[in-house]
Amino acid sequence: MKILRGLYSPDTRAVALTIGNFDGVHLGHQALLNELRAEAKTRGLQTAVVIFEPHPREFFSPQQAPARLTSLREKLELFRTMGVDRVHVCRFNALFAQKTAADFIHALHAQLHAKYVLIGDDFRFGSGRSGDFALMQKIGEQHGFAVRSMHSVLHGGVRVSSTAIRAVLAEGQMRTAREYLGRPYSISGRVVHGDATGRRLGYPTANVQMKHNLPPLKGVYVVLAHAEGLGVLQGVASLGIRPTLKHDAKYVLEVHLFEFDQQIYGKHLRVEFLQKLRDEMKFNGLEELTRQIALDVENAQKWFIEHE
């Protein structure tokens, strides 16, 4: 899979293309990508995806922007597993925000060589969100490329969306989130040095670097950790601001891996959240915190035994 910056490609082969933010790459996104890939195969085209970084809402209203489900790296990894040929990452800045809907469509055709465009039925684009499916189809007819829309995917009568997934994650409904995503929700990152509090308490943790400060969930969870060269490891994770220890309100993801005591600093860890055990709590000192950690470990190990 090729990763390119902006609405430009040195490859002049025609493509079947889709556009969006694809946060979470959930069942709705997967259905769209599968449809795109099938149509590309029929037409003898490459597949291309256009995404925006940062998310437009993060650019316009950073304080009100929703929590991200996936980092850019995670999103690209998911695209690769789905067989996408090319991904165009457009830097969303003030200049890009001024691009008219018509100019954006012309760039897809003239610079990316789009011959087929598939978009969600509610997708809006261009300055002031003035562009929609009708405009894309009209200009497509003028320039000789096909435009089709993809209807929303429903699961149990609910429209699968990034917003719906954020809501169920915030409520600790991990099974529902898994159903909407088609996989367990996960966060990936490098293992970085922490303050070693867990090790001093007898429960060493891998501190996973998060690219965004606002995660869509918090609390203590049963997890599986996929580590480079180490396979899949069982554990328990805490994601939150550590109110007993810190006062800076910065989110930290700490993972205690069962029966594991290797140095894994710098390795990439993907943490799958399987079951919520409890909300984050503030304790009256380290002794009380240590007792709760021991109980969390015990409950997580029981969960794995019950779900073997």
N, C-alpha and C positions, 0 to 999 in steps of 0.2 A: 504494500500500500504506500502510495506517495503522499507526502504531506507538503502542501504548498501554502505560501503566504499570499493572501489577497486574491483578487479576481483576475488572476493571470496564470497562464500555463504555457510552458514551452512545447507541450504535447498538443499537436493540432488535430488529433483524432477526435471525432464527435463523441459526445457523452450523453447518457441519460442522467439527469441531475435532480437533486432535491435540496431544499434549503430549510434551515431552522436552527433552534438552539440545542435541541436533542438532550436536554438535561435529564440524566438518568437512563437514557436509551431504553425506555420501558416498552411494554407490549405494543403500544400504539406506534412508537418509533420503529420497532422491529417489524411490524406488519408493513409499514411504509417502505422500509429498506428491502424487505423481501419482494414486495411488488415492484420496486425499482429494479432490483436485480433480475427478476423474471422478464420484465419488459426490455431491459438492456440486452439480455441474451437473445430474445426474439428479434430485436432490431440490429444485432451485431454491434453494440455500442459498449464503451467503457462506462462504469458507474462513478459518479462524483457527488460529494456532499459538500455544501457550503454552510459553514457555521460562523458564529461571531464570538470574539473574545476581546474584552469581557462581554458578558450578557448585557444587552442594551439597558436593561433596568438597573444593572450595577453601575453603568456609566451615568445615566440620568439621575438616579436617586439611590446612591450607594447605601444610605442609612435605612432605606425602606425596601431594598432589594431582598427577594426571598433567599433562604438558605440554599446553597448549591447541593444537588444530589451527587454530582460527579465533577471531579476536576477535569481540566483539559486532557491530561495524560490518561485518566481513566476512560474518558469518552473516546479517545483515539484508539485505545486498546480494544474497546467494545466494537468499534467500527471495523477494526482489523479482523476480529473473530467472525464478523458478518460478511466478510468478503468484499468490502468496499475497495475500489481501485484507487480513488483519489479523494483527498480531503483538502478543501480550501479553507484555511483559517483566516478570516477577515478581522483585522484589528478594528474594533469599534471605538472610534474617537470622534471628535467634533467634526472633522472633515468628512468622515464616512457618514455621520448622522445627517449631513446636509445633502447627501446624494438623493436625487429624486427617484421616485419609483420607476419612471420610464428609463432613466439612465442606468439604474440597477439591472433592469431586464435586458437592455441592450448589451451590457457588459457580459451577462450570462451567455448571450448568443455570439457576440463578436469576439470575446476574449477567452471564454471557456468552451466555445463550440458546442453549446447545448442544442441537441436535436429533439430531446424529449425532457419535459420538466414535470415532476410530480410533487405536489405540495399538499399540506394539510388543508382541510376545508375552511379553517379559520385563520390561516396564515396572513399576516399583514406585514408590509415592508415599505421602505422608502421614507423620505423626510415626512414627519408628521403621521407616519403609518398610513399614508394615503393609498398605497398599492394593495390590491387584493387579487383574488383568483380571476375575476372578470377582466381586469386590466391586463394581467399576465396572459390570459387566453387571447385577448384582442391583439396584443402586440405579437404574440406567437403566430397567429394566423397571418399577420402582415409579413413576417420574416421567415415563415416556413418551418417553424418548429412546433411540435405538439405539446399541449399543456393539459394535464389531468389533475383532478383533486382526489384526495384520499379521505374517506369518512372516518370519524372517530371510532376507536375500538372500545367496546363495552365489556365489562367483566362483572357479572352479577347485577346487571342493570346500571352500573356506575361507569361513567366515562373515565377511561384510564388517562391520567394526565400527571405531569410533574407536581402540580398543586395537590392533587388527591394523594399522591405518595408522600409528600411532605406532611400532610395532615395525619395519615395513619402512622407514620414514623414518630411523630411528635406524641401520639397517643400510646406508643409502645405496641402497636398491632403489627408485629413482625411477620406473622403468617400472611396477612393481607398485603403488606408491602411486597413480600416475596411473590405473591400471585400477580400483582400489578407489574412487577419488574421481570418476572419470568426467571428469577434467580434471587438468592439472598442479597439483601442490601449490604454493601461493603464500602470501606474507606481504605485507600491505599496511600502509602508514603514510606519515606526512608526512616529507618530507626536512628534516632538522634540521642545524644546524651541528655539526661534529665538531672534532677537533684539527688538521685539515689535514695530517696526516702523509702521507697518500696523495699529495696534491698536491706536497709537498716531495720525494717520492720519484719523481715523474714519472708517477704513476698516480692522478689525482684520483678521489675516490669520492663517491657520494651516500650519506649516512648516513640510514637509514630508521628512524624511531622505532617501536619495538615496544611494544605495550601490556602485554605480559606478559614477565616476566624469564626464563622457562624455555621456550625453543622446543623443538619435537620433533626437531630435527636440528641438526647443526653440521658445519663443514668449509668447503671451497671448492667452488663449483658453477658450472656453465654456466647462465646465466639469460637470460630475456627480461624486460624491464622495460616495463610499460605506464604511460606518463606522461601526465598531463593535458595535452592540447593538443599533444603531441609524438609520438603514435603508439606503436609498439612498437620498442624498442631492444634490441640484443644486448649482452651483457656477461658479466662474471664477478663472482661475489659471494663474500664471506667472511662467515660467520656463526659467531661464537664470542667468546671472552673476550680475544683478542689477547694471548697470553702473552708475546710478545716486547716489547710496549710497556706493558702495564698489569698491575696486580696486584690489582684489585678484584673480579675474577670476574664482572663485569657483561657480559651478552651484547650484542654490537653487530652489526648487519647493515650491511655496507658494500658498495656496488655500483659497480664500475668499468664505465662504459658506453663502448663502442668508438666512436672517431671522434666524440666528443661533448664539448663544453666550454662548455655554457651554465650560467647560474645558475638552479637549480631549487629553491632553498630555499622551503619552505612548500607545494610542490606535493605531491599525493598520488601515491605510486608503488606499483604492484602488481608484486611480483617473483615470477616463475614459476621454480621450480627444475627444470631439465631433466636434468642429469647431474652426479653427484658426481665431482670431480677428485681430491680427496685429503682426508685428515683435517687438522685444525688442527695446526700445529707451532710449536715454540718455536725461534727462530733465534739464532745468536750475533752479534747486531748487525744494524744497518740494511742494511749492504751485502749480507749473505747473504739477508735478507728481500727486498730489491729484486730480486735475481737470481731468487728463487722466484716473485715476482709476475710478472716478465717471462715465465717459463716457464708460469705459470698462464694468462696472457693468450694466449700462443701456442697452448696446448692447447685453450683454449675456442674460439678462432677456427678451429682445425682441425676441431673437433667440428661447428661450424655448416656448414663447407664440406662435410663428409662427410654431413650430414643435410639438405642442401638439397632 
